[in-house]
Amino acid sequence: MTSPRPLADRYRLGEQLGHGGAAQVYRAADLRCRRRPVAVKIFRPGDTRAVKGGCRQEARMLRRLRHPGLVTLYEANPAQERPFLVLQLIDGGTLRRRIEDDVPLSPHEAAHLGEPLAHALSHVHRAGIAHCDIKPGNILLDATGRPHLVDFGVARVLADGAPVATDRVPGTAAYLAPEQVRGEEVTTRTDVYALGLTLLESLTGCREYAGGPLEAALARLHRPPTVPDRIPEELADLLIAMTSATPGRRPPARQCAQRLSAFNRRTPAAAPCTG
């Protein structure tokens, strides 16, 4: 999509970078800042109050977060007819595309990918936020291969780190934690489960729970994820812990980062995981 008139008389929209149920994301040039390249997330038309409320909520969360493994919010404009966010542009593909276009990651590559993601997730959790939709499609890989966690559209604010009840299940069926499928409260350990499934998928090249949304969601209630025997024991044990059916048995994101760091120090350096 291109626009003959800049959005808000400032942002010249270019190619579409991605889309979801609530919004579309475009590459754009900021005409008031030396044509700085940015990403513009434009919310789809719908219930005006709900759409603008969603834009405001995501902006409030992003303003609380500053970390190299996330994206920076430059501007939020929920008052527009089509509310939008202006974000740091990560010029690279998603982990989803990397998995689909190439061979699965080696254990070393997966661990080097997972460590900065776990650090970023720990930062999110310390800010009292649960992301609720961690998956390969919400992880961008920059030109150096460094991952960035994006899309806080269904994230939840936790009250002093406590679980939060929700009247609908946020997230994507293939990556839901068992407690989400059962309609129970979301916690920071819910994100740890999804990160574990994401890292496992990067190692195998396949979604652990495939099929339609209902089939994928229910499958995890009947069997745990299968970690291949070829995965080094130290990394396999961590993935098993991260994807435990019991939230309290999953390590916090900070501990996941520490364990991945320890694994990385004992293994050869991995090549960048470029998109």
LUMDO-648016 format. One record per atom (N, C-alpha, C): residue in three letters; x, y, z. Coordinates in pm, whole numbers, padded with zeros to 5 digits, always signed. Layout:
<atoms>
ALAXYZ...
</atoms>
This chain:
<atoms>
MET+00084-00120+00000MET+00000+00000+00000MET+00087+00124+00000THR+00056+00220-00088THR+00122+00349-00086THR+00014+00455-00072SER+00049+00566-00014SER-00049+00671+00011SER-00004+00798-00059PRO-00093+00861-00143PRO-00055+00984-00209PRO-00035+01099-00110ARG-00102+01089+00005ARG-00088+01192+00108ARG-00029+01128+00232PRO+00075+01187+00288PRO+00137+01126+00406PRO+00037+01111+00521LEU+00050+01004+00593LEU-00033+00980+00711LEU-00003+01087+00814ALA-00108+01154+00863ALA-00093+01264+00960ALA+00002+01371+00908ASP+00008+01384+00774ASP+00095+01483+00709ASP+00242+01466+00748ARG+00279+01343+00783ARG+00417+01321+00827ARG+00478+01192+00776TYR+00400+01083+00769TYR+00457+00952+00740TYR+00416+00904+00600ARG+00514+00888+00513ARG+00490+00838+00378ARG+00494+00685+00383LEU+00380+00621+00362LEU+00371+00477+00373LEU+00429+00409+00250GLY+00495+00294+00274GLY+00550+00213+00167GLY+00491+00073+00170GLU+00576-00027+00156GLU+00528-00164+00147GLU+00470-00214+00280GLN+00376-00306+00268GLN+00321-00369+00389GLN+00421-00473+00439LEU+00450-00467+00567LEU+00547-00558+00627LEU+00481-00678+00694GLY+00357-00659+00739GLY+00289-00767+00808GLY+00147-00726+00841HIS+00069-00822+00886HIS-00069-00792+00922HIS-00119-00896+01021GLY-00219-00857+01097GLY-00283-00947+01193GLY-00430-00916+01200GLY-00495-00973+01299GLY-00638-00954+01310GLY-00677-00811+01343ALA-00587-00738+01412ALA-00623-00604+01459ALA-00557-00491+01382ALA-00449-00520+01310ALA-00374-00410+01249ALA-00290-00458+01132GLN-00244-00358+01056GLN-00149-00382+00948GLN-00025-00298+00976VAL+00092-00350+00937VAL+00217-00279+00963VAL+00284-00246+00830TYR+00328-00120+00816TYR+00390-00073+00693TYR+00527-00013+00719ARG+00614-00028+00622ARG+00737+00051+00620ARG+00696+00195+00584ALA+00762+00291+00645ALA+00728+00431+00617ALA+00851+00518+00633ALA+00842+00638+00578ALA+00946+00739+00595ALA+00890+00855+00675ASP+00963+00895+00778ASP+00923+01009+00861ASP+00972+01136+00794LEU+00881+01212+00734LEU+00919+01327+00653LEU+00968+01444+00738ARG+00944+01441+00868ARG+00989+01551+00955ARG+01120+01518+01027CYS+01172+01401+01002CYS+01294+01359+01071CYS+01391+01298+00971ARG+01428+01378+00871ARG+01527+01337+00771ARG+01488+01206+00702ARG+01357+01190+00682ARG+01304+01070+00616ARG+01348+00942+00687ARG+01356+00950+00818ARG+01393+00833+00899ARG+01299+00717+00868PRO+01354+00598+00840PRO+01267+00481+00818PRO+01204+00435+00949VAL+01076+00410+00946VAL+01002+00365+01065VAL+00903+00257+01022ALA+00844+00194+01122ALA+00733+00100+01099ALA+00607+00165+01155VAL+00500+00164+01078VAL+00374+00223+01121VAL+00269+00112+01132LYS+00215+00098+01251LYS+00111-00002+01277LYS-00023+00070+01274ILE-00106+00039+01174ILE-00235+00105+01157ILE-00345+00007+01196PHE-00426+00045+01291PHE-00531-00043+01341PHE-00647-00048+01242ARG-00704-00168+01228ARG-00814-00188+01134ARG-00941-00119+01183PRO-01030-00080+01089PRO-01157-00021+01131PRO-01237-00122+01213GLY-01315-00073+01301GLY-01398-00159+01386GLY-01472-00073+01486ASP-01505-00133+01598ASP-01568-00056+01705ASP-01472+00056+01746THR-01512+00180+01722THR-01421+00294+01740THR-01362+00300+01879ARG-01444+00280+01980ARG-01395+00288+02118ARG-01296+00176+02147ALA-01327+00055+02099ALA-01239-00059+02125ALA-01107-00044+02051VAL-01112+00003+01926VAL-00990+00017+01846VAL-00899+00123+01908LYS-00956+00237+01943LYS-00874+00343+02003LYS-00822+00302+02141GLY-00905+00228+02215GLY-00861+00178+02344GLY-00746+00080+02330GLY-00752-00006+02228GLY-00643-00100+02204GLY-00514-00030+02168CYS-00525+00075+02087CYS-00406+00153+02050CYS-00345+00220+02173ARG-00430+00281+02257ARG-00380+00347+02378ARG-00313+00248+02473GLN-00377+00131+02489GLN-00322+00032+02582GLN-00186-00018+02536GLU-00173-00049+02406GLU-00044-00096+02357GLU+00062+00013+02370ALA+00024+00137+02344ALA+00119+00248+02358ALA+00165+00263+02503ARG+00072+00252+02598ARG+00109+00265+02740ARG+00210+00158+02779MET+00188+00036+02730MET+00282-00071+02764MET+00419-00047+02703LEU+00422-00008+02576LEU+00550+00012+02509LEU+00629+00126+02571ARG+00560+00226+02622ARG+00631+00337+02687ARG+00700+00293+02816ARG+00653+00185+02875ARG+00714+00133+02999ARG+00836+00047+02971LEU+00861+00018+02845LEU+00963-00081+02810LEU+01075-00018+02727ARG+01198-00039+02771ARG+01316+00005+02697ARG+01419-00106+02705HIS+01438-00177+02596HIS+01531-00290+02596HIS+01575-00318+02453PRO+01703-00355+02432PRO+01750-00381+02296PRO+01681-00499+02227GLY+01614-00583+02304GLY+01544-00696+02245GLY+01398-00667+02215LEU+01357-00540+02229LEU+01222-00497+02197LEU+01231-00386+02091VAL+01117-00328+02053VAL+01119-00215+01961VAL+01076-00089+02035THR+01130+00024+01993THR+01100+00152+02057THR+00975+00213+01995LEU+00890+00268+02081LEU+00773+00343+02035LEU+00814+00488+02016TYR+00792+00541+01893TYR+00823+00681+01865TYR+00702+00772+01884GLU+00585+00724+01844GLU+00465+00809+01852GLU+00342+00720+01857ALA+00240+00766+01926ALA+00110+00700+01928ALA+00004+00803+01896ASN-00088+00769+01806ASN-00193+00862+01769ASN-00327+00789+01768PRO-00385+00766+01887PRO-00512+00695+01894PRO-00632+00779+01854ALA-00613+00910+01837ALA-00726+00998+01807ALA-00762+01000+01659GLN-00675+00949+01573GLN-00702+00945+01429GLN-00824+00856+01400GLU-00885+00877+01283GLU-00994+00788+01239GLU-00942+00645+01229ARG-00818+00630+01181ARG-00749+00500+01185ARG-00631+00517+01282PRO-00648+00479+01408PRO-00540+00497+01506PRO-00413+00426+01460PHE-00297+00480+01498PHE-00171+00419+01456PHE-00062+00441+01559LEU+00038+00352+01551LEU+00159+00361+01631LEU+00277+00373+01535VAL+00376+00451+01573VAL+00500+00461+01496VAL+00610+00397+01578LEU+00676+00299+01516LEU+00771+00215+01588LEU+00906+00211+01519GLN+01005+00173+01595GLN+01138+00145+01541GLN+01126+00039+01432LEU+01191+00061+01319LEU+01188-00036+01210LEU+01302-00136+01227ILE+01267-00263+01233ILE+01367-00371+01234ILE+01371-00427+01093ASP+01480-00397+01023ASP+01486-00431+00881ASP+01533-00575+00864GLY+01444-00668+00882GLY+01477-00809+00866GLY+01350-00890+00867GLY+01364-01019+00849GLY+01248-01106+00847GLY+01212-01158+00985THR+01107-01236+00990THR+01064-01297+01116THR+01132-01432+01135LEU+01130-01478+01258LEU+01178-01614+01286LEU+01091-01715+01213ARG+00961-01685+01198ARG+00873-01773+01122ARG+00926-01796+00981ARG+00964-01686+00914ARG+01016-01699+00778ARG+01148-01774+00778ARG+01231-01750+00877ARG+01360-01821+00887ARG+01338-01970+00900ILE+01241-02011+00980ILE+01212-02153+00999ILE+01157-02214+00870GLU+01070-02141+00803GLU+01006-02194+00682GLU+01101-02199+00563ASP+01195-02104+00555ASP+01282-02093+00438ASP+01412-02170+00448ASP+01445-02218+00566ASP+01578-02277+00585ASP+01565-02405+00666VAL+01678-02467+00688VAL+01680-02586+00772VAL+01660-02544+00917PRO+01616-02636+01002PRO+01601-02601+01144PRO+01732-02552+01205LEU+01721-02477+01311LEU+01840-02427+01380LEU+01911-02541+01452SER+02042-02528+01465SER+02117-02621+01548SER+02091-02587+01694PRO+02122-02678+01786PRO+02108-02644+01929PRO+02184-02518+01967HIS+02304-02499+01909HIS+02383-02381+01941HIS+02313-02254+01892GLU+02260-02258+01768GLU+02190-02142+01714GLU+02065-02110+01796ALA+01990-02213+01831ALA+01867-02193+01908ALA+01896-02131+02044ALA+02003-02177+02108ALA+02037-02124+02240ALA+02084-01979+02229HIS+02160-01947+02125HIS+02205-01810+02106HIS+02089-01718+02068LEU+01988-01773+02005LEU+01866-01697+01978LEU+01785-01678+02105GLY+01774-01785+02184GLY+01688-01783+02302GLY+01739-01695+02414GLU+01870-01684+02430GLU+01924-01606+02543GLU+01879-01461+02540PRO+01899-01385+02429PRO+01852-01246+02430PRO+01700-01234+02436LEU+01628-01333+02381LEU+01483-01330+02391LEU+01438-01345+02536ALA+01502-01435+02608ALA+01468-01454+02749ALA+01501-01330+02831HIS+01613-01263+02799HIS+01646-01138+02867HIS+01539-01032+02840ALA+01497-01020+02713ALA+01394-00922+02679ALA+01264-00954+02751LEU+01230-01082+02756LEU+01106-01123+02822LEU+01114-01096+02972SER+01229-01117+03031SER+01247-01087+03173SER+01223-00938+03200HIS+01272-00853+03110HIS+01250-00709+03124HIS+01100-00677+03117VAL+01030-00740+03026VAL+00885-00721+03013VAL+00815-00761+03142HIS+00853-00875+03196HIS+00790-00925+03319HIS+00821-00836+03438ARG+00942-00783+03447ARG+00975-00693+03558ARG+00893-00565+03552ALA+00847-00529+03432ALA+00762-00412+03416ALA+00616-00442+03448GLY+00589-00568+03486GLY+00454-00605+03523GLY+00364-00635+03406ILE+00422-00685+03296ILE+00347-00711+03174ILE+00368-00857+03130ALA+00262-00921+03087ALA+00269-01052+03022ALA+00240-01031+02874HIS+00326-01079+02786HIS+00313-01056+02642HIS+00193-01130+02584CYS+00176-01256+02619CYS+00059-01338+02584CYS+00051-01383+02439ASP+00150-01352+02356ASP+00144-01399+02217ASP+00283-01420+02159ILE+00368-01488+02234ILE+00503-01518+02185ILE+00495-01633+02086LYS+00552-01611+01969LYS+00552-01711+01862LYS+00655-01666+01758PRO+00696-01755+01667PRO+00798-01717+01568PRO+00759-01596+01483GLY+00631-01578+01456GLY+00588-01464+01376GLY+00598-01331+01447ASN+00614-01333+01578ASN+00629-01209+01656ASN+00771-01187+01702ILE+00864-01252+01635ILE+01007-01232+01663ILE+01074-01188+01534LEU+01127-01067+01533LEU+01197-01014+01416LEU+01347-01033+01433LEU+01414-01066+01324LEU+01559-01083+01325LEU+01622-00967+01247ASP+01707-00889+01312ASP+01767-00776+01242ASP+01883-00823+01154ALA+01952-00728+01093ALA+02057-00762+00996ALA+02171-00842+01058THR+02189-00831+01190THR+02295-00905+01258THR+02246-01040+01310GLY+02116-01066+01296GLY+02059-01190+01347GLY+02004-01178+01488ARG+02014-01059+01548ARG+01963-01041+01684ARG+01810-01040+01683PRO+01747-01114+01776PRO+01601-01118+01778PRO+01540-01001+01855HIS+01420-00962+01809HIS+01343-00856+01875HIS+01200-00905+01891LEU+01149-00899+02012LEU+01012-00940+02041LEU+00918-00824+02011VAL+00815-00849+01929VAL+00725-00742+01889VAL+00579-00780+01914ASP+00492-00686+01890ASP+00345-00699+01895ASP+00292-00725+02036PHE+00261-00615+02103PHE+00203-00622+02237PHE+00052-00597+02233GLY-00008-00632+02120GLY-00150-00605+02100GLY-00243-00678+02193VAL-00203-00796+02243VAL-00290-00870+02336VAL-00222-00886+02472ALA-00118-00808+02497ALA-00046-00817+02625ALA-00137-00776+02740ARG-00102-00823+02859ARG-00181-00795+02978ARG-00091-00733+03086VAL-00145-00634+03155VAL-00076-00574+03270VAL-00109-00658+03392LEU-00007-00700+03465LEU-00025-00781+03584LEU-00024-00690+03707ALA-00108-00719+03802ALA-00113-00640+03925ALA-00004-00687+04022ASP+00105-00611+04029ASP+00217-00648+04117ASP+00266-00789+04089GLY+00267-00827+03961GLY+00317-00958+03922GLY+00219-01070+03946ALA+00099-01039+03993ALA+00000-01143+04023ALA-00068-01190+03896PRO-00130-01309+03898PRO-00203-01357+03781PRO-00316-01262+03746VAL-00355-01262+03619VAL-00465-01178+03575VAL-00568-01265+03504ALA-00693-01248+03543ALA-00802-01320+03480ALA-00841-01249+03351THR-00890-01322+03254THR-00930-01263+03127THR-01057-01330+03078ASP-01144-01250+03014ASP-01269-01305+02967ASP-01257-01368+02829ARG-01141-01357+02768ARG-01116-01426+02642ARG-00972-01474+02642VAL-00943-01570+02557VAL-00809-01628+02555VAL-00722-01549+02458PRO-00623-01473+02509PRO-00533-01400+02420PRO-00427-01495+02367GLY-00376-01465+02246GLY-00268-01545+02193GLY-00307-01627+02072THR-00217-01715+02032THR-00233-01798+01913THR-00241-01943+01956ALA-00339-02016+01902ALA-00372-02150+01950ALA-00251-02242+01961ALA-00163-02242+01863ALA-00050-02336+01861ALA+00050-02311+01974TYR+00045-02193+02037TYR+00145-02158+02138TYR+00084-02129+02275LEU-00044-02159+02292LEU-00110-02136+02420LEU-00055-02230+02526ALA-00046-02182+02648ALA-00009-02266+02761ALA-00133-02343+02807PRO-00113-02458+02872PRO-00229-02537+02917PRO-00328-02458+03001GLU-00277-02370+03087GLU-00369-02293+03172GLU-00457-02198+03091GLN-00405-02149+02977GLN-00487-02066+02891GLN-00599-02147+02827VAL-00565-02268+02784VAL-00666-02355+02722VAL-00777-02387+02822ARG-00740-02401+02948ARG-00839-02433+03052ARG-00914-02309+03101GLY-00880-02193+03047GLY-00948-02070+03087GLY-00903-02016+03220GLU-00781-02053+03262GLU-00728-02007+03390GLU-00650-01878+03372GLU-00597-01827+03483GLU-00532-01696+03481GLU-00398-01699+03407VAL-00367-01586+03346VAL-00241-01566+03276VAL-00137-01514+03374THR-00014-01567+03367THR+00097-01520+03449THR+00220-01504+03360THR+00329-01459+03420THR+00454-01449+03343THR+00500-01586+03296ARG+00467-01692+03369ARG+00510-01827+03329ARG+00435-01874+03204THR+00323-01809+03172THR+00251-01839+03048THR+00340-01803+02929ASP+00410-01691+02937ASP+00502-01650+02832ASP+00622-01746+02821VAL+00669-01794+02934VAL+00782-01887+02934VAL+00746-02013+02856TYR+00624-02062+02876TYR+00579-02180+02802TYR+00584-02154+02651ALA+00529-02040+02607ALA+00527-02008+02464ALA+00668-01992+02408LEU+00758-01933+02486LEU+00897-01920+02440LEU+00960-02058+02427GLY+00931-02148+02520GLY+00982-02284+02510GLY+00935-02354+02383LEU+00807-02341+02351LEU+00754-02401+02227LEU+00818-02337+02104THR+00842-02207+02110THR+00903-02136+01997THR+01046-02185+01973LEU+01123-02199+02079LEU+01260-02249+02064LEU+01261-02393+02016LEU+01168-02474+02066LEU+01158-02613+02021LEU+01126-02618+01872GLU+01036-02533+01826GLU+01001-02529+01684GLU+01120-02486+01599SER+01201-02394+01650SER+01320-02352+01575SER+01418-02467+01559LEU+01417-02562+01651LEU+01507-02678+01647LEU+01455-02789+01556THR+01323-02802+01549THR+01264-02913+01471THR+01214-02870+01334GLY+01184-02741+01319GLY+01128-02692+01194GLY+00978-02713+01183CYS+00915-02767+01287CYS+00772-02798+01283CYS+00704-02748+01410ARG+00579-02705+01396ARG+00502-02671+01515ARG+00479-02798+01596GLU+00498-02786+01726GLU+00479-02903+01812GLU+00333-02945+01816TYR+00243-02848+01815TYR+00100-02879+01817TYR+00038-02820+01690ALA+00029-02904+01588ALA-00022-02860+01458ALA-00173-02883+01451GLY-00230-02855+01335GLY-00373-02873+01316GLY-00449-02744+01332GLY-00582-02754+01329GLY-00666-02637+01346GLY-00656-02580+01486PRO-00710-02460+01507PRO-00698-02395+01638PRO-00746-02480+01754LEU-00861-02542+01743LEU-00913-02622+01853LEU-00828-02746+01876GLU-00792-02814+01768GLU-00709-02935+01780GLU-00573-02902+01842ALA-00512-02793+01794ALA-00380-02754+01845ALA-00388-02716+01992ALA-00493-02644+02029ALA-00506-02599+02168ALA-00526-02716+02263LEU-00612-02812+02225LEU-00643-02922+02314LEU-00531-03025+02323ALA-00447-03034+02220ALA-00344-03138+02216ALA-00250-03131+02335ARG-00218-03011+02380ARG-00122-02997+02491ARG-00179-03044+02624LEU-00310-03061+02630LEU-00370-03112+02754LEU-00356-03263+02763HIS-00320-03327+02651HIS-00313-03472+02647HIS-00172-03528+02636ARG-00077-03445+02594ARG+00062-03491+02586ARG+00157-03374+02599PRO+00273-03395+02661PRO+00374-03288+02669PRO+00447-03276+02536PRO+00516-03167+02513PRO+00597-03154+02391PRO+00705-03262+02385THR+00740-03301+02264THR+00843-03401+02242THR+00975-03332+02209VAL+01074-03348+02293VAL+01206-03289+02268VAL+01295-03398+02206PRO+01346-03377+02084PRO+01425-03480+02016PRO+01548-03524+02096ASP+01584-03650+02082ASP+01700-03705+02154ASP+01830-03638+02114ARG+01835-03581+01994ARG+01960-03519+01946ARG+01993-03388+02019ILE+01898-03333+02092ILE+01921-03206+02163ILE+02009-03233+02285PRO+02116-03157+02306PRO+02201-03177+02424PRO+02117-03176+02552GLU+02157-03261+02646GLU+02077-03281+02767GLU+02050-03150+02842GLU+02149-03064+02853GLU+02132-02940+02928GLU+02024-02852+02867LEU+02024-02843+02734LEU+01924-02763+02665LEU+01788-02833+02666ALA+01788-02964+02648ALA+01663-03041+02651ALA+01594-03028+02786ASP+01672-03036+02893ASP+01613-03024+03027ASP+01548-02888+03047LEU+01610-02784+02993LEU+01552-02651+03006LEU+01422-02641+02927LEU+01420-02693+02805LEU+01298-02687+02724LEU+01185-02766+02789ILE+01218-02878+02848ILE+01116-02958+02918ILE+01060-02879+03037ALA+01149-02811+03109ALA+01104-02732+03224ALA+01019-02614+03179MET+01060-02547+03071MET+00986-02431+03023MET+00846-02468+02975THR+00831-02590+02926THR+00700-02632+02873THR+00629-02729+02967SER+00660-02721+03094SER+00588-02802+03193SER+00440-02763+03192ALA+00354-02861+03214ALA+00210-02833+03220ALA+00174-02754+03344THR+00262-02755+03444THR+00236-02683+03569THR+00312-02551+03569PRO+00243-02438+03569PRO+00312-02309+03561PRO+00421-02290+03665GLY+00397-02333+03789GLY+00494-02313+03895GLY+00623-02389+03876ARG+00624-02489+03790ARG+00746-02567+03764ARG+00830-02507+03651ARG+00777-02406+03584ARG+00854-02341+03478ARG+00947-02237+03538PRO+01071-02232+03493PRO+01162-02130+03547PRO+01120-01992+03498PRO+01144-01888+03578PRO+01117-01752+03531PRO+01208-01717+03413ALA+01169-01618+03336ALA+01245-01582+03216ALA+01390-01548+03249ARG+01412-01480+03362ARG+01549-01445+03400ARG+01635-01569+03418GLN+01579-01673+03480GLN+01654-01797+03500GLN+01675-01869+03367CYS+01578-01861+03277CYS+01597-01920+03144CYS+01715-01853+03074ALA+01724-01721+03083ALA+01835-01650+03020ALA+01968-01693+03081GLN+01972-01710+03212GLN+02095-01751+03279GLN+02137-01891+03236ARG+02041-01981+03227ARG+02074-02118+03188ARG+02116-02126+03041LEU+02054-02047+02956LEU+02094-02043+02815LEU+02233-01980+02801SER+02261-01879+02883SER+02393-01817+02881SER+02500-01918+02923ALA+02471-01995+03026ALA+02567-02097+03072ALA+02590-02201+02964PHE+02484-02241+02896PHE+02496-02338+02786PHE+02581-02279+02674ASN+02556-02152+02641ASN+02630-02088+02532ASN+02779-02075+02563ARG+02812-02051+02690ARG+02954-02039+02727ARG+03027-02171+02711ARG+02954-02280+02719ARG+03018-02411+02710ARG+03011-02472+02571THR+02953-02397+02475THR+02939-02451+02340THR+03001-02354+02240PRO+03036-02401+02121PRO+03097-02312+02022PRO+03002-02199+01983ALA+03060-02088+01939ALA+02980-01975+01896ALA+02896-02014+01776ALA+02773-01965+01771ALA+02682-01994+01661ALA+02687-01884+01558ALA+02660-01922+01433ALA+02649-01822+01328ALA+02521-01742+01348PRO+02519-01616+01302PRO+02397-01535+01319PRO+02277-01602+01255CYS+02162-01586+01317CYS+02037-01643+01268CYS+01965-01538+01186THR+02009-01514+01065THR+01952-01407+00984THR+01821-01446+00921GLY+01738-01345+00897GLY+01604-01370+00842GLY+01604-01378+00692
</atoms>
